[in-house]
Amino acid sequence: AVRKLRLETSGVEFASEMVVRASLACLIITEVPTTLKKDGRSRPPHLKTWRDGWRHLRFLLVYSPRYLFFYPGVVLILIGLLGMTTLFPGPITVTHGIRLDIHTYLVAAMTLLVGVQALSFSVIARRYGALLGFLPVSETVEKVLYGLSLERVLRGALLLGIIGLIFTVWAFSTWAGTGFGDLAYGRTMRLLIVGLTGLAAAIQLAFTAFLASVVEMPLRR
């Protein structure tokens, strides 16, 4: 059974790979009690804490796109949406001396974009891992991806881009209404940030859809 796992690492993360692959393959894992004895070697240990610890962590993260990309992406999207919807009507005062305004609004927009990118990475990484065989095929993920064809994602990205363009034109028309002079800085910037965020997210989704199609090309052959 162990040979069928196709273990590939040759360093200190070999034990982690064996446990992870055995778990993904739904093999029975049993803990065997062992008695450890004091190392009799005279030289210091060859393991390096930070380097070898990072190799273990890197391996575990690569084999878990759900925790590396999906969950952080969802959290960032929710935080970004909450911040943008809360601050869109105008600035709010949290406590005496703490006032959230356009700068916080911009941070929320950037948080939303990073979350969209992380969520896109999770879909591609999960699909790519399943195609190569080092991640198990998930029926839930397959059902979701089956309904998200290239054309459907592009249509969704186009709709999102149109909404972003509407807000961008709205901000420009507001500026034009003042003769391209002084304007309400906070209100206009809110419209512009929403518009540019929508356009950027639409472009990200479109590129992600094409990249996912590139990943699936060997399967279609």
Backbone torsions as a table, in degrees:
resi	resn	phi	psi	omega
1	ALA	NA	-36.5	-178.9
2	VAL	-67.0	-37.3	179.7
3	ARG	-64.8	-30.6	179.4
4	LYS	-72.4	-12.1	179.7
5	LEU	-75.2	-15.1	179.5
6	ARG	55.3	56.8	178.4
7	LEU	-67.7	136.6	-172.9
8	GLU	-123.0	-27.5	-176.0
9	THR	-71.0	153.2	-178.3
10	SER	-126.2	5.0	-177.7
11	GLY	-105.8	-153.6	-176.0
12	VAL	-69.8	-16.3	-179.7
13	GLU	-85.3	7.7	-179.2
14	PHE	-60.9	-41.2	179.6
15	ALA	-64.2	-40.2	177.6
16	SER	-64.0	-41.2	179.2
17	GLU	-62.7	-40.8	-179.7
18	MET	-62.3	-42.8	-179.8
19	VAL	-69.0	-43.7	-177.7
20	VAL	-65.2	-47.6	-178.8
21	ARG	-66.7	-36.3	177.6
22	ALA	-65.6	-37.8	177.6
23	SER	-67.9	-42.0	178.8
24	LEU	-66.1	-30.6	179.0
25	ALA	-85.6	3.4	178.9
26	CYS	60.1	36.5	175.8
27	LEU	-82.2	158.7	178.1
28	ILE	-77.4	122.5	-179.4
29	ILE	-111.5	123.9	-177.8
30	THR	-123.6	136.2	177.3
31	GLU	-85.4	125.2	-180.0
32	VAL	-106.2	118.5	179.7
33	PRO	-61.7	135.5	177.6
34	THR	-131.3	156.4	177.7
35	THR	-108.9	116.3	-178.9
36	LEU	-89.5	136.7	178.2
37	LYS	-114.4	158.7	-179.3
38	LYS	-64.8	136.0	-178.6
39	ASP	-64.8	128.9	-178.0
40	GLY	-92.4	0.5	-179.3
41	ARG	-74.9	147.0	-178.3
42	SER	-86.4	-24.2	-178.7
43	ARG	-82.6	159.2	179.5
44	PRO	-70.3	159.3	179.5
45	PRO	-59.2	143.9	-178.8
46	HIS	-84.8	-9.4	179.6
47	LEU	-74.1	141.0	176.5
48	LYS	-113.2	123.8	-169.9
49	THR	-56.4	-55.4	-174.1
50	TRP	-71.8	-44.0	-178.1
51	ARG	-64.9	-49.7	-177.7
52	ASP	-72.3	-33.3	175.7
53	GLY	-63.9	-39.7	178.0
54	TRP	-66.2	-37.4	178.9
55	ARG	-63.0	-38.9	176.4
56	HIS	-65.8	-48.0	-178.1
57	LEU	-63.6	-41.8	178.9
58	ARG	-61.0	-42.8	179.5
59	PHE	-63.3	-45.2	-178.9
60	LEU	-63.9	-39.1	180.0
61	LEU	-68.7	-41.5	-179.5
62	VAL	-63.1	-33.9	-180.0
63	TYR	-86.6	6.1	179.2
64	SER	-138.9	72.7	178.4
65	PRO	-62.1	-19.8	178.5
66	ARG	-64.3	-45.9	-179.4
67	TYR	-84.1	-23.3	-179.3
68	LEU	-81.2	-39.5	-174.5
69	PHE	-119.1	-49.0	-168.5
70	PHE	-65.5	-58.6	-177.1
71	TYR	-61.9	-47.0	175.5
72	PRO	-60.0	-37.9	178.9
73	GLY	-63.0	-44.1	178.9
74	VAL	-62.8	-43.9	-179.7
75	VAL	-63.0	-43.9	-179.7
76	LEU	-65.4	-39.3	178.1
77	ILE	-63.9	-43.9	179.6
78	LEU	-64.0	-41.9	178.7
79	ILE	-64.1	-43.9	179.5
80	GLY	-63.0	-45.2	179.0
81	LEU	-63.8	-41.7	179.3
82	LEU	-61.9	-44.5	-179.9
83	GLY	-65.5	-41.5	-177.7
84	MET	-70.8	-42.4	179.7
85	THR	-68.6	-33.1	-180.0
86	THR	-71.9	-39.0	-174.4
87	LEU	-95.3	-4.5	-178.2
88	PHE	-62.6	-42.8	179.0
89	PRO	-63.7	-28.5	-179.2
90	GLY	160.0	178.6	-179.8
91	PRO	-67.8	153.5	177.6
92	ILE	-127.7	150.5	178.3
93	THR	-105.7	116.9	-178.9
94	VAL	-77.2	-59.2	175.8
95	THR	-138.7	178.9	178.4
96	HIS	-63.2	117.0	179.5
97	GLY	96.5	-10.0	179.2
98	ILE	-116.2	112.6	-176.9
99	ARG	-129.3	122.4	180.0
100	LEU	-94.9	124.2	-176.7
101	ASP	-134.5	-143.4	-170.1
102	ILE	-64.0	-31.6	-179.5
103	HIS	-67.4	-41.8	175.3
104	THR	-65.3	-35.9	178.3
105	TYR	-62.2	-41.2	178.5
106	LEU	-66.0	-40.8	177.1
107	VAL	-62.0	-40.5	178.0
108	ALA	-62.6	-38.6	178.6
109	ALA	-65.6	-42.9	178.1
110	MET	-65.4	-36.6	177.0
111	THR	-62.5	-41.0	178.0
112	LEU	-62.4	-42.6	-179.7
113	LEU	-65.5	-41.9	177.9
114	VAL	-63.2	-39.0	177.6
115	GLY	-64.0	-41.3	176.8
116	VAL	-61.8	-41.8	179.2
117	GLN	-65.0	-42.5	179.0
118	ALA	-64.2	-40.0	178.6
119	LEU	-65.6	-37.8	176.6
120	SER	-64.5	-42.2	177.7
121	PHE	-61.2	-38.0	-178.3
122	SER	-64.0	-40.0	179.5
123	VAL	-65.2	-45.8	-178.4
124	ILE	-67.5	-44.3	-179.1
125	ALA	-63.6	-41.1	-179.8
126	ARG	-65.6	-41.7	-180.0
127	ARG	-68.4	-42.9	-179.4
128	TYR	-64.5	-42.0	178.5
129	GLY	-63.8	-37.7	177.9
130	ALA	-68.5	-36.7	179.8
131	LEU	-66.9	-38.2	-179.5
132	LEU	-81.1	-16.8	175.6
133	GLY	94.7	0.0	-179.9
134	PHE	-91.7	-2.0	170.8
135	LEU	-127.2	140.7	-178.7
136	PRO	-68.7	150.3	177.9
137	VAL	-74.5	125.7	179.7
138	SER	-101.2	125.2	179.8
139	GLU	-64.0	-37.1	179.4
140	THR	-63.7	-46.8	179.7
141	VAL	-64.7	-40.4	-179.8
142	GLU	-63.2	-39.5	179.1
143	LYS	-65.2	-41.2	179.3
144	VAL	-65.9	-46.1	-178.5
145	LEU	-68.8	-29.9	178.8
146	TYR	-63.0	-36.3	179.2
147	GLY	-82.0	-15.4	-179.8
148	LEU	-99.8	75.5	177.2
149	SER	-75.4	168.1	180.0
150	LEU	-57.7	-44.9	-176.9
151	GLU	-65.2	-40.7	-179.4
152	ARG	-66.7	-41.4	178.3
153	VAL	-65.7	-38.9	178.3
154	LEU	-65.1	-38.0	176.8
155	ARG	-65.0	-41.4	176.5
156	GLY	-63.6	-40.5	177.9
157	ALA	-65.1	-37.8	178.4
158	LEU	-64.2	-42.8	178.2
159	LEU	-62.8	-43.8	178.6
160	LEU	-64.4	-38.1	178.1
161	GLY	-65.8	-37.3	178.3
162	ILE	-64.9	-42.0	177.9
163	ILE	-62.0	-43.7	177.4
164	GLY	-62.6	-38.3	179.2
165	LEU	-67.0	-37.0	178.2
166	ILE	-60.9	-45.6	179.6
167	PHE	-66.2	-36.3	178.6
168	THR	-65.6	-44.4	177.3
169	VAL	-64.8	-36.6	177.5
170	TRP	-60.7	-45.4	179.1
171	ALA	-63.9	-40.2	-179.9
172	PHE	-66.1	-41.1	179.9
173	SER	-66.7	-33.9	176.2
174	THR	-63.2	-41.7	177.4
175	TRP	-66.8	-41.5	179.5
176	ALA	-64.4	-31.2	180.0
177	GLY	-65.3	-19.5	177.8
178	THR	-96.7	10.5	-177.9
179	GLY	74.1	28.5	-178.8
180	PHE	57.0	36.4	177.9
181	GLY	-112.4	-143.6	179.5
182	ASP	-67.7	144.2	-179.8
183	LEU	-146.1	176.2	176.6
184	ALA	-72.1	100.5	-171.2
185	TYR	-58.2	-50.8	-175.7
186	GLY	-62.5	-46.3	-177.4
187	ARG	-65.5	-45.7	-178.9
188	THR	-65.6	-40.1	179.5
189	MET	-65.4	-34.6	177.6
190	ARG	-63.3	-44.7	178.2
191	LEU	-63.3	-42.8	-178.4
192	LEU	-67.2	-39.5	-179.9
193	ILE	-65.8	-42.0	177.1
194	VAL	-61.7	-44.7	-179.5
195	GLY	-62.6	-48.0	-179.0
196	LEU	-67.9	-34.9	176.7
197	THR	-64.1	-42.9	177.4
198	GLY	-63.0	-42.0	178.9
199	LEU	-65.3	-43.8	-180.0
200	ALA	-64.3	-42.9	178.6
201	ALA	-64.6	-37.4	178.3
202	ALA	-64.1	-42.2	178.4
203	ILE	-64.9	-41.2	177.6
204	GLN	-60.2	-45.3	-179.2
205	LEU	-64.9	-39.7	179.6
206	ALA	-64.1	-46.4	178.8
207	PHE	-64.4	-38.3	178.6
208	THR	-63.0	-40.2	179.6
209	ALA	-62.9	-43.2	178.8
210	PHE	-67.9	-39.3	178.8
211	LEU	-64.7	-39.7	177.1
212	ALA	-62.4	-36.3	177.2
213	SER	-67.3	-36.6	177.0
214	VAL	-64.8	-41.0	179.4
215	VAL	-62.6	-36.0	-176.3
216	GLU	-85.8	-2.0	-178.5
217	MET	-59.2	-44.0	177.4
218	PRO	-60.1	-33.8	-180.0
219	LEU	-67.7	-37.9	-178.6
220	ARG	-68.6	-29.0	177.5
221	ARG	-67.8	NA	NA
